């Protein structure tokens, strides 16, 4: 793989349906550069994820480009060997009767489950590797369990296993702890940290500060299709930038490498 950036977006105007989400967007994320893309609902995070996943393309005009690892076009199966994506869109496409092993194995084909003739395209070696990944993620007992009988956290780990089957260099995670309770959230975040320490590059798409692990230092703040701020956590996760991004007063605390957001004291607000 060349030294081309992981994501290289220049002067891109991007629509989702009839809605223009980005206009003249510039964004570069290097390979092996952990980053968090943070912003409220409607800021453009999901659209940006679809652009990276090659589901959406910018309006064609001179001087505009979107390149992933130096290329503007990719075969989706080839791309999965470099970038693994865990998103709510992918999760929602699965039938609740699909079992855990089928979810993980389907990552080899970039399919939603393994149905009909697709099963014949999966080798015993791939099945064995999928089972090893499930064991690493603590879900080896869920190989035959349908999604409907799993907790949300277990389902999320199956989707993570799906992304890991190709051993990609980068994992892009979309709001990874949404819908999880404290125990499941902490477990999932610990697994993300372990993957980061093992050498996986993590790009996190979220609206929650506390999802950003200490291993990620770069933060890109989005609001209404534009970049509000882009830099280190200490530079970007300030009360001023977060107020500008979320259009509300926010207080920030830093604890053990994590940044936490909390509301201001109502008495101090009244005094102001």
Buried (B, 14 or more C-beta within 10 A) or exposed (E): EEEBBBBBBBBBBBBBEEEEBBEEBEBEBBBEBBBBBBBBEEBBBBBBBBBBBBEBBBEEEEEBEBBBBEEEEBEEEEBBEBBBBBBBEBBEEBEEEBBBBBBBBBBBBBBBBBEEEBEEEBEEEBBEBBBEBBEBBEBBEBBEBBBEEBBBBBBBBBBBBBBBBBEBBBBBBBBBBBBBEEEBBEBBBEBBBEBBEEEBBBBBBBBBBBBBBEBBBBBBBBBBBBBBBBBEBEEBBBEEBBEEBBEEEBEBEEEEEBBEBEEBEEEEEEEE
